[in-house]
Amino acid sequence: MIPARRSQLPFYKTIPLFIRGKGDEYILYKPAGITIQDMRVEENRVPLALFIRKEDKIKGVQETQEAFNLQIITYMKAAEPARIKETVVSIVEETLSEPRSGSLEGVSGTIDILISDYAKESQIVAHLLSISSSDYSTVIHSINVMAFALGFAFHSKLNYSDTKALGLSALLHDTGKTKIPPDILKAPRNHRNSHST
């Protein structure tokens, strides 16, 4: 058993959740086939520590991504670029929590949605670029790079397949950073002037 990510709890439907019993015993808390109501999660009316089977980890990421992708479709129809970007951030954060092939399928679906006619007609990609943030984390940076790449692809009139590959590559270009310890990533850098004086 492994700890369940709290951010994913509202989206688990096919994944059973467990609480720790005595010793190495785990007790079923939520069976497969139902979800925990959002209110219970938001009000912290669930146990602090819930667990899933290790083999359900990727499936949990996929269920979460699917739910977020449905939210993106809703926000695109309502022309709410700030909420779209917020949801894309959530998808990328969940993906980077487990960057394996199974978890990348949801991001591929996200790119499909962003490339759709809604993105072209409502200028969603341009709006995503215009929403600035002082948070220059890897996730925000990756989403901004993806938005630039999709904007370039639309401007260049690339075909759908090339546009999708470019957007997905841009979004995931820093995925390797998830395997580097944070203290190394945030370490101060000594920038030397390469020009001699």
CNS distance restraints for C-alpha pairs under 8 A (distance, minus, plus):
assign (resid   1 and name CA) (resid  51 and name CA) 6.04 0.50 0.50
assign (resid   1 and name CA) (resid  52 and name CA) 5.60 0.50 0.50
assign (resid   1 and name CA) (resid  53 and name CA) 4.62 0.50 0.50
assign (resid   1 and name CA) (resid  54 and name CA) 5.49 0.50 0.50
assign (resid   2 and name CA) (resid  51 and name CA) 5.38 0.50 0.50
assign (resid   2 and name CA) (resid  52 and name CA) 5.60 0.50 0.50
assign (resid   2 and name CA) (resid  53 and name CA) 6.23 0.50 0.50
assign (resid   2 and name CA) (resid  54 and name CA) 5.79 0.50 0.50
assign (resid   3 and name CA) (resid  49 and name CA) 6.81 0.50 0.50
assign (resid   3 and name CA) (resid  50 and name CA) 5.93 0.50 0.50
assign (resid   3 and name CA) (resid  51 and name CA) 4.37 0.50 0.50
assign (resid   3 and name CA) (resid  52 and name CA) 6.32 0.50 0.50
assign (resid   4 and name CA) (resid   8 and name CA) 7.51 0.50 0.50
assign (resid   4 and name CA) (resid   9 and name CA) 7.34 0.50 0.50
assign (resid   4 and name CA) (resid  17 and name CA) 7.88 0.50 0.50
assign (resid   4 and name CA) (resid  49 and name CA) 7.57 0.50 0.50
assign (resid   4 and name CA) (resid  50 and name CA) 5.56 0.50 0.50
assign (resid   4 and name CA) (resid  51 and name CA) 4.83 0.50 0.50
assign (resid   4 and name CA) (resid  52 and name CA) 5.68 0.50 0.50
assign (resid   5 and name CA) (resid   9 and name CA) 6.73 0.50 0.50
assign (resid   8 and name CA) (resid  12 and name CA) 6.63 0.50 0.50
assign (resid   8 and name CA) (resid  60 and name CA) 7.14 0.50 0.50
assign (resid   8 and name CA) (resid  61 and name CA) 7.41 0.50 0.50
assign (resid   8 and name CA) (resid  64 and name CA) 5.86 0.50 0.50
assign (resid   9 and name CA) (resid  36 and name CA) 6.92 0.50 0.50
assign (resid   9 and name CA) (resid  41 and name CA) 7.37 0.50 0.50
assign (resid  10 and name CA) (resid  35 and name CA) 6.43 0.50 0.50
assign (resid  10 and name CA) (resid  36 and name CA) 5.57 0.50 0.50
assign (resid  10 and name CA) (resid  37 and name CA) 6.49 0.50 0.50
assign (resid  10 and name CA) (resid  38 and name CA) 5.66 0.50 0.50
assign (resid  10 and name CA) (resid  41 and name CA) 6.89 0.50 0.50
assign (resid  11 and name CA) (resid  35 and name CA) 6.68 0.50 0.50
assign (resid  11 and name CA) (resid  36 and name CA) 7.83 0.50 0.50
assign (resid  11 and name CA) (resid  60 and name CA) 7.95 0.50 0.50
assign (resid  11 and name CA) (resid  63 and name CA) 6.22 0.50 0.50
assign (resid  11 and name CA) (resid  64 and name CA) 5.35 0.50 0.50
assign (resid  11 and name CA) (resid  67 and name CA) 6.65 0.50 0.50
assign (resid  12 and name CA) (resid  16 and name CA) 7.73 0.50 0.50
assign (resid  12 and name CA) (resid  34 and name CA) 7.83 0.50 0.50
assign (resid  12 and name CA) (resid  35 and name CA) 5.83 0.50 0.50
assign (resid  12 and name CA) (resid  36 and name CA) 7.58 0.50 0.50
assign (resid  12 and name CA) (resid  60 and name CA) 6.33 0.50 0.50
assign (resid  12 and name CA) (resid  63 and name CA) 6.43 0.50 0.50
assign (resid  12 and name CA) (resid  64 and name CA) 7.17 0.50 0.50
assign (resid  13 and name CA) (resid  32 and name CA) 5.95 0.50 0.50
assign (resid  13 and name CA) (resid  33 and name CA) 5.22 0.50 0.50
assign (resid  13 and name CA) (resid  34 and name CA) 5.04 0.50 0.50
assign (resid  13 and name CA) (resid  35 and name CA) 4.82 0.50 0.50
assign (resid  13 and name CA) (resid  63 and name CA) 7.73 0.50 0.50
assign (resid  14 and name CA) (resid  32 and name CA) 4.48 0.50 0.50
assign (resid  14 and name CA) (resid  33 and name CA) 5.03 0.50 0.50
assign (resid  14 and name CA) (resid  34 and name CA) 7.12 0.50 0.50
assign (resid  15 and name CA) (resid  31 and name CA) 7.19 0.50 0.50
assign (resid  15 and name CA) (resid  32 and name CA) 4.97 0.50 0.50
assign (resid  15 and name CA) (resid  33 and name CA) 7.49 0.50 0.50
assign (resid  15 and name CA) (resid  52 and name CA) 7.44 0.50 0.50
assign (resid  15 and name CA) (resid  56 and name CA) 6.75 0.50 0.50
assign (resid  15 and name CA) (resid  59 and name CA) 7.82 0.50 0.50
assign (resid  15 and name CA) (resid  60 and name CA) 6.92 0.50 0.50
assign (resid  16 and name CA) (resid  28 and name CA) 7.16 0.50 0.50
assign (resid  16 and name CA) (resid  29 and name CA) 7.47 0.50 0.50
assign (resid  16 and name CA) (resid  30 and name CA) 5.36 0.50 0.50
assign (resid  16 and name CA) (resid  31 and name CA) 4.51 0.50 0.50
assign (resid  16 and name CA) (resid  32 and name CA) 4.58 0.50 0.50
assign (resid  16 and name CA) (resid  52 and name CA) 6.66 0.50 0.50
assign (resid  17 and name CA) (resid  28 and name CA) 6.15 0.50 0.50
assign (resid  17 and name CA) (resid  29 and name CA) 5.41 0.50 0.50
assign (resid  17 and name CA) (resid  30 and name CA) 4.94 0.50 0.50
assign (resid  17 and name CA) (resid  31 and name CA) 6.60 0.50 0.50
assign (resid  17 and name CA) (resid  32 and name CA) 7.99 0.50 0.50
assign (resid  17 and name CA) (resid  50 and name CA) 6.26 0.50 0.50
assign (resid  17 and name CA) (resid  51 and name CA) 5.64 0.50 0.50
assign (resid  17 and name CA) (resid  52 and name CA) 5.33 0.50 0.50
assign (resid  18 and name CA) (resid  26 and name CA) 5.94 0.50 0.50
assign (resid  18 and name CA) (resid  27 and name CA) 5.30 0.50 0.50
assign (resid  18 and name CA) (resid  28 and name CA) 4.45 0.50 0.50
assign (resid  18 and name CA) (resid  29 and name CA) 4.77 0.50 0.50
assign (resid  18 and name CA) (resid  30 and name CA) 6.78 0.50 0.50
assign (resid  18 and name CA) (resid  50 and name CA) 5.59 0.50 0.50
assign (resid  18 and name CA) (resid  51 and name CA) 4.93 0.50 0.50
assign (resid  18 and name CA) (resid  52 and name CA) 6.22 0.50 0.50
assign (resid  19 and name CA) (resid  26 and name CA) 5.61 0.50 0.50
assign (resid  19 and name CA) (resid  27 and name CA) 5.31 0.50 0.50
assign (resid  19 and name CA) (resid  28 and name CA) 6.51 0.50 0.50
assign (resid  19 and name CA) (resid  29 and name CA) 6.02 0.50 0.50
assign (resid  19 and name CA) (resid  47 and name CA) 7.64 0.50 0.50
assign (resid  19 and name CA) (resid  49 and name CA) 6.72 0.50 0.50
assign (resid  19 and name CA) (resid  50 and name CA) 5.16 0.50 0.50
assign (resid  19 and name CA) (resid  51 and name CA) 6.10 0.50 0.50
assign (resid  20 and name CA) (resid  24 and name CA) 7.51 0.50 0.50
assign (resid  20 and name CA) (resid  25 and name CA) 6.21 0.50 0.50
assign (resid  20 and name CA) (resid  26 and name CA) 4.55 0.50 0.50
assign (resid  20 and name CA) (resid  27 and name CA) 6.22 0.50 0.50
assign (resid  20 and name CA) (resid  49 and name CA) 7.83 0.50 0.50
assign (resid  20 and name CA) (resid  50 and name CA) 7.56 0.50 0.50
assign (resid  20 and name CA) (resid  51 and name CA) 7.65 0.50 0.50
assign (resid  21 and name CA) (resid  25 and name CA) 4.93 0.50 0.50
assign (resid  21 and name CA) (resid  26 and name CA) 5.09 0.50 0.50
assign (resid  21 and name CA) (resid  27 and name CA) 6.06 0.50 0.50
assign (resid  22 and name CA) (resid  26 and name CA) 7.73 0.50 0.50
assign (resid  30 and name CA) (resid  34 and name CA) 7.43 0.50 0.50
assign (resid  30 and name CA) (resid  35 and name CA) 7.80 0.50 0.50
assign (resid  30 and name CA) (resid  36 and name CA) 7.70 0.50 0.50
assign (resid  36 and name CA) (resid  40 and name CA) 6.88 0.50 0.50
assign (resid  36 and name CA) (resid  41 and name CA) 7.22 0.50 0.50
assign (resid  37 and name CA) (resid  41 and name CA) 6.79 0.50 0.50
assign (resid  38 and name CA) (resid  42 and name CA) 6.04 0.50 0.50
assign (resid  39 and name CA) (resid  43 and name CA) 5.90 0.50 0.50
assign (resid  40 and name CA) (resid  44 and name CA) 6.03 0.50 0.50
assign (resid  40 and name CA) (resid  45 and name CA) 4.82 0.50 0.50
assign (resid  40 and name CA) (resid  46 and name CA) 6.28 0.50 0.50
assign (resid  41 and name CA) (resid  45 and name CA) 6.02 0.50 0.50
assign (resid  41 and name CA) (resid  46 and name CA) 6.13 0.50 0.50
assign (resid  44 and name CA) (resid  48 and name CA) 7.83 0.50 0.50
assign (resid  52 and name CA) (resid  56 and name CA) 6.53 0.50 0.50
assign (resid  52 and name CA) (resid  57 and name CA) 7.23 0.50 0.50
assign (resid  53 and name CA) (resid  57 and name CA) 7.09 0.50 0.50
assign (resid  56 and name CA) (resid  60 and name CA) 6.06 0.50 0.50
assign (resid  57 and name CA) (resid  61 and name CA) 6.54 0.50 0.50
assign (resid  58 and name CA) (resid  62 and name CA) 6.22 0.50 0.50
assign (resid  58 and name CA) (resid  98 and name CA) 7.21 0.50 0.50
assign (resid  58 and name CA) (resid 100 and name CA) 8.00 0.50 0.50
assign (resid  58 and name CA) (resid 102 and name CA) 6.19 0.50 0.50
assign (resid  58 and name CA) (resid 103 and name CA) 5.97 0.50 0.50
assign (resid  59 and name CA) (resid  63 and name CA) 6.17 0.50 0.50
assign (resid  59 and name CA) (resid 102 and name CA) 7.81 0.50 0.50
assign (resid  59 and name CA) (resid 103 and name CA) 7.89 0.50 0.50
assign (resid  60 and name CA) (resid  64 and name CA) 6.22 0.50 0.50
assign (resid  61 and name CA) (resid  65 and name CA) 6.13 0.50 0.50
assign (resid  61 and name CA) (resid  94 and name CA) 6.37 0.50 0.50
assign (resid  61 and name CA) (resid  95 and name CA) 6.84 0.50 0.50
assign (resid  61 and name CA) (resid  98 and name CA) 7.60 0.50 0.50
assign (resid  61 and name CA) (resid 103 and name CA) 6.08 0.50 0.50
assign (resid  62 and name CA) (resid  66 and name CA) 6.14 0.50 0.50
assign (resid  62 and name CA) (resid 102 and name CA) 7.40 0.50 0.50
assign (resid  62 and name CA) (resid 103 and name CA) 5.82 0.50 0.50
assign (resid  62 and name CA) (resid 105 and name CA) 7.48 0.50 0.50
assign (resid  62 and name CA) (resid 106 and name CA) 6.01 0.50 0.50
assign (resid  63 and name CA) (resid  67 and name CA) 6.34 0.50 0.50
assign (resid  64 and name CA) (resid  68 and name CA) 6.27 0.50 0.50
assign (resid  64 and name CA) (resid  91 and name CA) 7.77 0.50 0.50
assign (resid  64 and name CA) (resid  94 and name CA) 7.74 0.50 0.50
assign (resid  65 and name CA) (resid  69 and name CA) 6.02 0.50 0.50
assign (resid  65 and name CA) (resid  91 and name CA) 5.69 0.50 0.50
assign (resid  65 and name CA) (resid  94 and name CA) 7.52 0.50 0.50
assign (resid  65 and name CA) (resid  95 and name CA) 7.97 0.50 0.50
assign (resid  65 and name CA) (resid 106 and name CA) 5.20 0.50 0.50
assign (resid  65 and name CA) (resid 107 and name CA) 7.35 0.50 0.50
assign (resid  66 and name CA) (resid  70 and name CA) 6.35 0.50 0.50
assign (resid  66 and name CA) (resid 106 and name CA) 6.30 0.50 0.50
assign (resid  67 and name CA) (resid  71 and name CA) 6.46 0.50 0.50
assign (resid  68 and name CA) (resid  72 and name CA) 6.31 0.50 0.50
assign (resid  68 and name CA) (resid  87 and name CA) 6.26 0.50 0.50
assign (resid  68 and name CA) (resid  88 and name CA) 7.74 0.50 0.50
assign (resid  68 and name CA) (resid  90 and name CA) 7.65 0.50 0.50
assign (resid  68 and name CA) (resid  91 and name CA) 6.54 0.50 0.50
assign (resid  69 and name CA) (resid  73 and name CA) 6.45 0.50 0.50
assign (resid  69 and name CA) (resid 106 and name CA) 7.72 0.50 0.50
assign (resid  69 and name CA) (resid 109 and name CA) 7.22 0.50 0.50
assign (resid  69 and name CA) (resid 110 and name CA) 5.90 0.50 0.50
assign (resid  69 and name CA) (resid 113 and name CA) 7.71 0.50 0.50
assign (resid  70 and name CA) (resid  74 and name CA) 6.46 0.50 0.50
assign (resid  71 and name CA) (resid  75 and name CA) 6.20 0.50 0.50
assign (resid  71 and name CA) (resid  84 and name CA) 7.97 0.50 0.50
assign (resid  71 and name CA) (resid  87 and name CA) 7.36 0.50 0.50
assign (resid  72 and name CA) (resid  76 and name CA) 5.99 0.50 0.50
assign (resid  72 and name CA) (resid  83 and name CA) 7.87 0.50 0.50
assign (resid  72 and name CA) (resid  84 and name CA) 5.47 0.50 0.50
assign (resid  72 and name CA) (resid  87 and name CA) 6.61 0.50 0.50
assign (resid  72 and name CA) (resid  88 and name CA) 7.72 0.50 0.50
assign (resid  72 and name CA) (resid 113 and name CA) 7.78 0.50 0.50
assign (resid  73 and name CA) (resid  77 and name CA) 6.30 0.50 0.50
assign (resid  73 and name CA) (resid 113 and name CA) 7.03 0.50 0.50
assign (resid  74 and name CA) (resid  78 and name CA) 6.37 0.50 0.50
assign (resid  75 and name CA) (resid  79 and name CA) 5.93 0.50 0.50
assign (resid  75 and name CA) (resid  80 and name CA) 5.20 0.50 0.50
assign (resid  75 and name CA) (resid  81 and name CA) 7.25 0.50 0.50
assign (resid  75 and name CA) (resid  83 and name CA) 6.53 0.50 0.50
assign (resid  75 and name CA) (resid  84 and name CA) 5.94 0.50 0.50
assign (resid  76 and name CA) (resid  80 and name CA) 6.15 0.50 0.50
assign (resid  76 and name CA) (resid  81 and name CA) 7.20 0.50 0.50
assign (resid  76 and name CA) (resid  84 and name CA) 7.00 0.50 0.50
assign (resid  76 and name CA) (resid 118 and name CA) 6.68 0.50 0.50
assign (resid  76 and name CA) (resid 119 and name CA) 7.61 0.50 0.50
assign (resid  76 and name CA) (resid 124 and name CA) 7.45 0.50 0.50
assign (resid  77 and name CA) (resid 118 and name CA) 7.40 0.50 0.50
assign (resid  79 and name CA) (resid 122 and name CA) 7.04 0.50 0.50
assign (resid  79 and name CA) (resid 124 and name CA) 7.46 0.50 0.50
assign (resid  80 and name CA) (resid  84 and name CA) 6.32 0.50 0.50
assign (resid  81 and name CA) (resid  85 and name CA) 6.13 0.50 0.50
assign (resid  81 and name CA) (resid 124 and name CA) 6.09 0.50 0.50
assign (resid  81 and name CA) (resid 127 and name CA) 5.94 0.50 0.50
assign (resid  81 and name CA) (resid 128 and name CA) 5.93 0.50 0.50
assign (resid  82 and name CA) (resid  86 and name CA) 6.20 0.50 0.50
assign (resid  82 and name CA) (resid 128 and name CA) 7.12 0.50 0.50
assign (resid  82 and name CA) (resid 131 and name CA) 6.83 0.50 0.50
assign (resid  83 and name CA) (resid  87 and name CA) 6.09 0.50 0.50
assign (resid  84 and name CA) (resid  88 and name CA) 6.13 0.50 0.50
assign (resid  84 and name CA) (resid 128 and name CA) 7.87 0.50 0.50
assign (resid  85 and name CA) (resid  89 and name CA) 6.09 0.50 0.50
assign (resid  85 and name CA) (resid 128 and name CA) 6.24 0.50 0.50
assign (resid  85 and name CA) (resid 143 and name CA) 7.91 0.50 0.50
assign (resid  86 and name CA) (resid  90 and name CA) 6.44 0.50 0.50
assign (resid  87 and name CA) (resid  91 and name CA) 6.27 0.50 0.50
assign (resid  88 and name CA) (resid  92 and name CA) 6.16 0.50 0.50
assign (resid  88 and name CA) (resid 110 and name CA) 7.68 0.50 0.50
assign (resid  88 and name CA) (resid 143 and name CA) 7.41 0.50 0.50
assign (resid  89 and name CA) (resid  93 and name CA) 6.08 0.50 0.50
assign (resid  89 and name CA) (resid 139 and name CA) 6.34 0.50 0.50
assign (resid  89 and name CA) (resid 140 and name CA) 6.68 0.50 0.50
assign (resid  89 and name CA) (resid 143 and name CA) 7.14 0.50 0.50
assign (resid  90 and name CA) (resid  94 and name CA) 6.16 0.50 0.50
assign (resid  91 and name CA) (resid  95 and name CA) 6.10 0.50 0.50
assign (resid  91 and name CA) (resid 106 and name CA) 7.90 0.50 0.50
assign (resid  91 and name CA) (resid 107 and name CA) 7.07 0.50 0.50
assign (resid  92 and name CA) (resid  96 and name CA) 5.98 0.50 0.50
assign (resid  92 and name CA) (resid 107 and name CA) 7.27 0.50 0.50
assign (resid  92 and name CA) (resid 139 and name CA) 6.43 0.50 0.50
assign (resid  93 and name CA) (resid  97 and name CA) 6.24 0.50 0.50
assign (resid  93 and name CA) (resid 139 and name CA) 6.59 0.50 0.50
assign (resid  94 and name CA) (resid  98 and name CA) 7.06 0.50 0.50
assign (resid  95 and name CA) (resid  99 and name CA) 5.51 0.50 0.50
assign (resid  95 and name CA) (resid 103 and name CA) 5.78 0.50 0.50
assign (resid  95 and name CA) (resid 104 and name CA) 6.67 0.50 0.50
assign (resid  95 and name CA) (resid 107 and name CA) 7.46 0.50 0.50
assign (resid  96 and name CA) (resid 175 and name CA) 6.72 0.50 0.50
assign (resid  96 and name CA) (resid 178 and name CA) 6.59 0.50 0.50
assign (resid  97 and name CA) (resid 178 and name CA) 7.82 0.50 0.50
assign (resid  98 and name CA) (resid 103 and name CA) 6.65 0.50 0.50
assign (resid  99 and name CA) (resid 103 and name CA) 6.11 0.50 0.50
assign (resid  99 and name CA) (resid 104 and name CA) 6.84 0.50 0.50
assign (resid  99 and name CA) (resid 175 and name CA) 7.19 0.50 0.50
assign (resid 100 and name CA) (resid 104 and name CA) 6.44 0.50 0.50
assign (resid 101 and name CA) (resid 105 and name CA) 7.10 0.50 0.50
assign (resid 103 and name CA) (resid 107 and name CA) 7.58 0.50 0.50
assign (resid 104 and name CA) (resid 108 and name CA) 6.35 0.50 0.50
assign (resid 105 and name CA) (resid 109 and name CA) 6.38 0.50 0.50
assign (resid 106 and name CA) (resid 110 and name CA) 6.30 0.50 0.50
assign (resid 107 and name CA) (resid 111 and name CA) 6.32 0.50 0.50
assign (resid 107 and name CA) (resid 168 and name CA) 7.44 0.50 0.50
assign (resid 108 and name CA) (resid 112 and name CA) 6.33 0.50 0.50
assign (resid 108 and name CA) (resid 164 and name CA) 7.92 0.50 0.50
assign (resid 108 and name CA) (resid 168 and name CA) 6.58 0.50 0.50
assign (resid 109 and name CA) (resid 113 and name CA) 6.33 0.50 0.50
assign (resid 110 and name CA) (resid 114 and name CA) 6.29 0.50 0.50
assign (resid 111 and name CA) (resid 115 and name CA) 6.05 0.50 0.50
assign (resid 111 and name CA) (resid 164 and name CA) 6.29 0.50 0.50
assign (resid 111 and name CA) (resid 167 and name CA) 6.56 0.50 0.50
assign (resid 111 and name CA) (resid 168 and name CA) 6.50 0.50 0.50
assign (resid 112 and name CA) (resid 116 and name CA) 6.19 0.50 0.50
assign (resid 112 and name CA) (resid 164 and name CA) 6.84 0.50 0.50
assign (resid 113 and name CA) (resid 119 and name CA) 7.78 0.50 0.50
assign (resid 114 and name CA) (resid 118 and name CA) 7.43 0.50 0.50
assign (resid 114 and name CA) (resid 119 and name CA) 5.42 0.50 0.50
assign (resid 114 and name CA) (resid 124 and name CA) 7.80 0.50 0.50
assign (resid 114 and name CA) (resid 125 and name CA) 7.46 0.50 0.50
assign (resid 115 and name CA) (resid 119 and name CA) 5.79 0.50 0.50
assign (resid 115 and name CA) (resid 120 and name CA) 7.17 0.50 0.50
assign (resid 115 and name CA) (resid 150 and name CA) 7.62 0.50 0.50
assign (resid 115 and name CA) (resid 160 and name CA) 7.76 0.50 0.50
assign (resid 115 and name CA) (resid 163 and name CA) 7.62 0.50 0.50
assign (resid 115 and name CA) (resid 164 and name CA) 7.21 0.50 0.50
assign (resid 116 and name CA) (resid 120 and name CA) 6.89 0.50 0.50
assign (resid 117 and name CA) (resid 121 and name CA) 5.96 0.50 0.50
assign (resid 118 and name CA) (resid 122 and name CA) 5.81 0.50 0.50
assign (resid 118 and name CA) (resid 123 and name CA) 7.92 0.50 0.50
assign (resid 118 and name CA) (resid 124 and name CA) 7.57 0.50 0.50
assign (resid 119 and name CA) (resid 123 and name CA) 5.59 0.50 0.50
assign (resid 119 and name CA) (resid 124 and name CA) 4.92 0.50 0.50
assign (resid 119 and name CA) (resid 125 and name CA) 6.24 0.50 0.50
assign (resid 120 and name CA) (resid 124 and name CA) 7.16 0.50 0.50
assign (resid 120 and name CA) (resid 125 and name CA) 7.83 0.50 0.50
assign (resid 120 and name CA) (resid 154 and name CA) 7.81 0.50 0.50
assign (resid 123 and name CA) (resid 127 and name CA) 6.30 0.50 0.50
assign (resid 124 and name CA) (resid 128 and name CA) 6.08 0.50 0.50
assign (resid 125 and name CA) (resid 129 and name CA) 6.40 0.50 0.50
assign (resid 125 and name CA) (resid 147 and name CA) 5.61 0.50 0.50
assign (resid 125 and name CA) (resid 148 and name CA) 7.93 0.50 0.50
assign (resid 125 and name CA) (resid 150 and name CA) 7.06 0.50 0.50
assign (resid 125 and name CA) (resid 151 and name CA) 6.40 0.50 0.50
assign (resid 126 and name CA) (resid 130 and name CA) 6.38 0.50 0.50
assign (resid 126 and name CA) (resid 147 and name CA) 7.44 0.50 0.50
assign (resid 126 and name CA) (resid 151 and name CA) 6.96 0.50 0.50
assign (resid 127 and name CA) (resid 131 and name CA) 6.40 0.50 0.50
assign (resid 128 and name CA) (resid 144 and name CA) 7.57 0.50 0.50
assign (resid 128 and name CA) (resid 147 and name CA) 6.59 0.50 0.50
assign (resid 129 and name CA) (resid 144 and name CA) 6.30 0.50 0.50
assign (resid 129 and name CA) (resid 147 and name CA) 6.12 0.50 0.50
assign (resid 129 and name CA) (resid 148 and name CA) 7.07 0.50 0.50
assign (resid 133 and name CA) (resid 140 and name CA) 7.97 0.50 0.50
assign (resid 135 and name CA) (resid 140 and name CA) 6.86 0.50 0.50
assign (resid 136 and name CA) (resid 140 and name CA) 5.86 0.50 0.50
assign (resid 136 and name CA) (resid 141 and name CA) 5.83 0.50 0.50
assign (resid 137 and name CA) (resid 141 and name CA) 6.03 0.50 0.50
assign (resid 138 and name CA) (resid 142 and name CA) 5.91 0.50 0.50
assign (resid 138 and name CA) (resid 174 and name CA) 7.06 0.50 0.50
assign (resid 139 and name CA) (resid 143 and name CA) 6.28 0.50 0.50
assign (resid 140 and name CA) (resid 144 and name CA) 6.17 0.50 0.50
assign (resid 141 and name CA) (resid 145 and name CA) 6.16 0.50 0.50
assign (resid 142 and name CA) (resid 146 and name CA) 6.12 0.50 0.50
assign (resid 142 and name CA) (resid 170 and name CA) 6.69 0.50 0.50
assign (resid 142 and name CA) (resid 171 and name CA) 4.93 0.50 0.50
assign (resid 142 and name CA) (resid 172 and name CA) 6.75 0.50 0.50
assign (resid 142 and name CA) (resid 173 and name CA) 7.09 0.50 0.50
assign (resid 142 and name CA) (resid 174 and name CA) 6.99 0.50 0.50
assign (resid 143 and name CA) (resid 147 and name CA) 6.17 0.50 0.50
assign (resid 143 and name CA) (resid 170 and name CA) 7.96 0.50 0.50
assign (resid 143 and name CA) (resid 171 and name CA) 5.73 0.50 0.50
assign (resid 144 and name CA) (resid 148 and name CA) 6.26 0.50 0.50
assign (resid 145 and name CA) (resid 149 and name CA) 6.10 0.50 0.50
assign (resid 145 and name CA) (resid 170 and name CA) 5.73 0.50 0.50
assign (resid 145 and name CA) (resid 171 and name CA) 6.55 0.50 0.50
assign (resid 146 and name CA) (resid 150 and name CA) 6.11 0.50 0.50
assign (resid 146 and name CA) (resid 166 and name CA) 7.98 0.50 0.50
assign (resid 146 and name CA) (resid 167 and name CA) 5.19 0.50 0.50
assign (resid 146 and name CA) (resid 168 and name CA) 7.19 0.50 0.50
assign (resid 146 and name CA) (resid 169 and name CA) 7.85 0.50 0.50
assign (resid 146 and name CA) (resid 170 and name CA) 4.75 0.50 0.50
assign (resid 146 and name CA) (resid 171 and name CA) 4.82 0.50 0.50
assign (resid 147 and name CA) (resid 151 and name CA) 6.06 0.50 0.50
assign (resid 147 and name CA) (resid 167 and name CA) 7.52 0.50 0.50
assign (resid 148 and name CA) (resid 152 and name CA) 6.15 0.50 0.50
assign (resid 149 and name CA) (resid 153 and name CA) 6.14 0.50 0.50
assign (resid 149 and name CA) (resid 166 and name CA) 6.41 0.50 0.50
assign (resid 149 and name CA) (resid 167 and name CA) 5.76 0.50 0.50
assign (resid 149 and name CA) (resid 170 and name CA) 6.53 0.50 0.50
assign (resid 150 and name CA) (resid 154 and name CA) 6.11 0.50 0.50
assign (resid 150 and name CA) (resid 163 and name CA) 6.56 0.50 0.50
assign (resid 150 and name CA) (resid 166 and name CA) 7.18 0.50 0.50
assign (resid 150 and name CA) (resid 167 and name CA) 5.56 0.50 0.50
assign (resid 151 and name CA) (resid 155 and name CA) 6.10 0.50 0.50
assign (resid 152 and name CA) (resid 156 and name CA) 5.97 0.50 0.50
assign (resid 153 and name CA) (resid 157 and name CA) 5.94 0.50 0.50
assign (resid 153 and name CA) (resid 158 and name CA) 5.29 0.50 0.50
assign (resid 153 and name CA) (resid 162 and name CA) 7.98 0.50 0.50
assign (resid 153 and name CA) (resid 163 and name CA) 5.50 0.50 0.50
assign (resid 153 and name CA) (resid 166 and name CA) 7.60 0.50 0.50
assign (resid 154 and name CA) (resid 158 and name CA) 6.40 0.50 0.50
assign (resid 154 and name CA) (resid 163 and name CA) 7.59 0.50 0.50
assign (resid 158 and name CA) (resid 162 and name CA) 6.10 0.50 0.50
assign (resid 158 and name CA) (resid 163 and name CA) 5.82 0.50 0.50
assign (resid 159 and name CA) (resid 163 and name CA) 6.06 0.50 0.50
assign (resid 160 and name CA) (resid 164 and name CA) 6.06 0.50 0.50
assign (resid 161 and name CA) (resid 165 and name CA) 6.22 0.50 0.50
assign (resid 162 and name CA) (resid 166 and name CA) 6.04 0.50 0.50
assign (resid 163 and name CA) (resid 167 and name CA) 6.08 0.50 0.50
assign (resid 164 and name CA) (resid 168 and name CA) 5.99 0.50 0.50
assign (resid 165 and name CA) (resid 169 and name CA) 5.95 0.50 0.50
assign (resid 166 and name CA) (resid 170 and name CA) 6.08 0.50 0.50
assign (resid 167 and name CA) (resid 171 and name CA) 6.12 0.50 0.50
assign (resid 168 and name CA) (resid 172 and name CA) 6.17 0.50 0.50
assign (resid 169 and name CA) (resid 173 and name CA) 5.67 0.50 0.50
assign (resid 174 and name CA) (resid 178 and name CA) 8.00 0.50 0.50
assign (resid 176 and name CA) (resid 180 and name CA) 7.31 0.50 0.50
assign (resid 177 and name CA) (resid 185 and name CA) 7.84 0.50 0.50
assign (resid 180 and name CA) (resid 184 and name CA) 6.93 0.50 0.50
assign (resid 180 and name CA) (resid 185 and name CA) 6.90 0.50 0.50
assign (resid 181 and name CA) (resid 185 and name CA) 6.65 0.50 0.50
assign (resid 182 and name CA) (resid 186 and name CA) 6.02 0.50 0.50
assign (resid 183 and name CA) (resid 187 and name CA) 5.81 0.50 0.50
